[in-house]
Amino acid sequence: MAVTAQVKSLTCPNCGGGVEVRGYARTLNVVCINCLTILDASTPELVILQKFEAQERTQPLLPLGYRGKVRGEDFEVIGFQVRRIVVDEQPYEWHEYLLVNPFKGFRYVTQYDGHWNYIQTISAVPENTSVGGRPAKRYEGVLYRHFQTAFASTVFVMGEFPWQVRVGEQVQVQDYIAPPKMLSLELTEGEANWSLGEYVEGREVYQWFQIKEPPPRPEGVYANQPAPKTTNAGSRWKTWLLLNVILFGMMMAFFMTARQEKVFDRSYSFSPLTKGEASFVTEPFELKGRTSNVEVSVKTDLANNSAFFNMALINQDTGQAYDFGREVSYYSGSDSDGSWSEGKASDTVTIPSVPSGKYYMRVEPEMEASSVGGHGVNYAIQVRRDVPVNLFFWLAAIVLLIPPVLGSFRGSGFERRRWQESDYAGGS
């Protein structure tokens, strides 16, 4: 149902200007828009309660009298005030707008540095609790952590109010947050008022009242501002866990379906002291099935020595060669710190995407003659077809870590900036 304003035009006793009172029975004070004198709306003659002494006026972003559709209900802006807190001798001011619907009552919209909240009073008293030794409140099953306690004073007013408003009036304000919600308690002598606020984007507020120009850009991080999606580490870690389960299933399926067929296994000996050509070719062997990888391993009996193997896997029919070289070294001993070892007496190389066909190996071992002490090396060459390789899965798992890790870093930075504005700035 639309708001039906019952406007009563009166005259300000201070400046003679027109004053509009909308006729709601709960309006106690009205502020002359011309001279900003606070008047008693409960008396027919509009008794002066307080005169505005400051020189500067504050222009509201939501003009008085504007009507809008606020979350499906019609509301009209009837009051505006500027409130201030002082922290470490630094003043901070925010704007409060009073909205009214004759059937729904009053609502509030606040704005601070481009951050907006939609607020309504609540009658229930939240439950006292604590988190990490700090005060907290529980309301409707939601835990709200204490953010700040300060004394707020009213420094500027315009429009109508259902309470006795005064410039210079001071109240204690306690804020508890559970983004995007915030519980606030205002304490005066003998009175405690609770309200529940919800963070809203400025563009949404402007859409309510069909204001065409863009709202002020938000600055910094506000107390109950929800974290951006890019900082939502919790959902990203859940996604990471799900993707890793899928990845692990794929790896298991890959391992179970791999043929791991041994197609060649021969042993040889080599000494650099032996005259003649060191290189040789093996007898042919067949690689069957679909195009897949080939694993070539060299196992030696090296001890405190090293050898190098130039090798090639060659297709007998096409002559296509896969050349590679592997150095194998193994040293061990003991010293004052105990036993030690370095290197391995074996090595493996995996050749990806090798078509089926007849193949042979070309092998050329090398060793330093001065290092063998009259001894060579015994070694075995083994060739296996379609061997599962888990490197891809490990790389994929590492790549999947990037989004949640970045989200965690961004989230912690966002929360750090949020709490730097609280009573716990600099704390954990």
QUIMO-V464330 format. One line per field, one symbol per residue. ss: DSSP state (@ for helix, = for strand, . for the rest). psi: psi as a letter, one per 30 degrees, with the letter a starting at -180 (. if undefined). burial: b if it has 16 or more other C-alpha atoms within 10 Angstrom, else e. A space follows every 10 residues. Layout:
ss: ???
psi: ???
burial: ???
This chain:
ss: .......=== =......=== =.......== =......=== ......==== .......... ......==== ..======== =======..= ========== =...====== ==..====== ==....==== =..======. .========= ========== =........= ========.. ========.. ========== .@@@@@@@.. .......... ........@@ @.@@@@@@@@ @@@@@@@@@@ @@@@@@@... ========== .........= =...===... .========= ....====== =====..... ========== =====..=== ====.===== ====..==== ======..@@ @@....==== =====..... @@@@@@@@@@ @@@@@@@@@@ @@@@@@@@@. ........
psi: klkjkikkkl kkfefglkkk kfgkffjekk kkfefgkklj ffkegikkek kkfleklkkk fjkkfkkljj hfkklkjflk lklklkkhgj kkklkkkklk kfffaklkkl kjhgkkkkkl lkfkklkkal jhglkllkkh fkkkkkekkl kkkkfklkal kgljkkkfkk lkkkkkkikg lkkkkkkljg kkkklklkkl keeeeeeegh kelklkkkka klegkkklff gieeeeeeee eeeeeeeeee eeeeeefkeh kjfkjlkllk kffkllkfll kllllkjlal kalkkkkkkl gkjhlllkjk lkjkkeefgk kjklkkkkkk klalaffakl lkalgllkkk jlikllakll kkkjlklkef ffhfkbkklk kkkkkikkkg eeeeeeeeef feeeeeeeee eeeeeeeeff gafgkfl.
burial: eeeeeeeeee ebbbeeeebb bbeeeebbbb bbbebbbbbb beeeebbbbe bbeeeeeeee ebbbeebbeb eeebbbbbbb bbbbbeeeee eebbbbbbbb bbeeebbbbb bbbbbbbbbb beeeebeeee eeeeebbbee eebbbbbbbb bbbbbbbbbb bbeebbbeeb bbbbbbbbbb bbbbbbbeee eeebbbbbbb bbbebbebbe beeebeeeee bbbbbbbeee bbbeebbeeb eeebeebeee beeebeeeeb eeebeeeeeb bbeeeeeeee eeeebebeee ebbbbbbbbb bbebbbbebe bbbbbbeeee beeeebbbbb eeeeeeeeee eeebbbeeeb eeebeeeebb bbbbbbbeee ebeeebbebe bbbbbbbbbe eeeeeebeeb bebbebbbeb beebbbbbbe bbeeeeee
